[in-house]
Amino acid sequence: MTIQVGETFPTGSLLRVGENGPETVDTAELAKGRTVVFGLPGAYTGTCTNAHMPSFIRTAQQFRDKGVGRIVCLTVNDPFVCDAWAKATGAPDAGIEVLADADGSVTKALGLNFDAPPAGLFNRCQRFAALLNDGKVEVIDVEDSPGTCSVSAGEALLEKV
């Protein structure tokens, strides 16, 4: 079942590349204050690269102006791909963290996993955007199709913050 407004973001571990290689990020860290989390099917995929990430880069400062302390992109990829894609998109310059759900366990706990065999995508994350406040979901919008970025775009979520 997909996570709903009022529920707590699931516990789990995500990964990022640090100075000495992969580092674990406990999802409990996302429970501090107001956090935007947006998930997408995969780094370097068309809609993720050309629409979803840019929408949050454009709106990052506006989210901060509204009291959001952290903006996190979640994707089922390895941390090295996430790191390279983040740099290629300019996410770090906008203060956006790209975290890897390498085994898909957090995505599954969210109830947002899907497969798209024709595109070669398995155990991926549905495209979504959420606002967390102290770990509780205040807003969540999930796209009907992985190739669409409308209700989960930065601008759409910003209107609800």
Solvent accessible surface area in square Angstrom, and as a share of the most:
residue,aa,sasa,rsa
1,M,198,0.88
2,T,43,0.25
3,I,11,0.06
4,Q,87,0.39
5,V,93,0.53
6,G,48,0.46
7,E,67,0.30
8,T,79,0.46
9,F,14,0.06
10,P,23,0.15
11,T,120,0.70
12,G,26,0.25
13,S,62,0.40
14,L,1,0.01
15,L,47,0.23
16,R,81,0.30
17,V,45,0.26
18,G,20,0.19
19,E,177,0.80
20,N,156,0.80
21,G,17,0.17
22,P,73,0.46
23,E,70,0.31
24,T,87,0.50
25,V,0,0.00
26,D,70,0.36
27,T,5,0.03
28,A,57,0.44
29,E,58,0.26
30,L,1,0.01
31,A,36,0.28
32,K,151,0.64
33,G,35,0.34
34,R,64,0.24
35,T,0,0.00
36,V,0,0.00
37,V,1,0.00
38,F,0,0.00
39,G,0,0.00
40,L,0,0.00
41,P,4,0.02
42,G,0,0.00
43,A,9,0.07
44,Y,121,0.46
45,T,43,0.25
46,G,45,0.44
47,T,35,0.20
48,C,0,0.00
49,T,43,0.25
50,N,115,0.59
51,A,36,0.28
52,H,0,0.00
53,M,0,0.00
54,P,34,0.21
55,S,1,0.01
56,F,0,0.00
57,I,54,0.27
58,R,148,0.54
59,T,3,0.01
60,A,3,0.03
61,Q,110,0.49
62,Q,91,0.40
63,F,0,0.00
64,R,76,0.28
65,D,106,0.55
66,K,90,0.38
67,G,48,0.46
68,V,3,0.02
69,G,66,0.64
70,R,47,0.17
71,I,1,0.00
72,V,0,0.00
73,C,0,0.00
74,L,0,0.00
75,T,0,0.00
76,V,13,0.07
77,N,24,0.12
78,D,61,0.31
79,P,8,0.05
80,F,119,0.49
81,V,50,0.29
82,C,1,0.01
83,D,41,0.21
84,A,48,0.37
85,W,1,0.00
86,A,7,0.06
87,K,135,0.57
88,A,74,0.58
89,T,31,0.18
90,G,20,0.20
91,A,0,0.00
92,P,70,0.44
93,D,137,0.71
94,A,20,0.15
95,G,38,0.37
96,I,5,0.02
97,E,49,0.22
98,V,14,0.08
99,L,1,0.01
100,A,0,0.00
101,D,0,0.00
102,A,50,0.39
103,D,97,0.50
104,G,0,0.00
105,S,52,0.33
106,V,1,0.01
107,T,0,0.00
108,K,106,0.45
109,A,59,0.45
110,L,1,0.01
111,G,20,0.19
112,L,1,0.00
113,N,63,0.32
114,F,37,0.16
115,D,87,0.45
116,A,22,0.17
117,P,79,0.50
118,P,134,0.84
119,A,72,0.56
120,G,48,0.46
121,L,25,0.12
122,F,117,0.49
123,N,45,0.23
124,R,46,0.17
125,C,0,0.00
126,Q,51,0.23
127,R,4,0.02
128,F,1,0.00
129,A,0,0.00
130,A,1,0.01
131,L,1,0.01
132,L,0,0.00
133,N,50,0.26
134,D,94,0.49
135,G,1,0.01
136,K,100,0.42
137,V,3,0.02
138,E,70,0.31
139,V,24,0.14
140,I,30,0.15
141,D,28,0.14
142,V,44,0.25
143,E,12,0.05
144,D,153,0.80
145,S,48,0.31
146,P,55,0.34
147,G,53,0.51
148,T,55,0.32
149,C,30,0.18
150,S,62,0.40
151,V,68,0.39
152,S,0,0.00
153,A,12,0.10
154,G,0,0.00
155,E,67,0.30
156,A,26,0.20
157,L,1,0.00
158,L,21,0.10
159,E,149,0.67
160,K,108,0.46
161,V,37,0.21
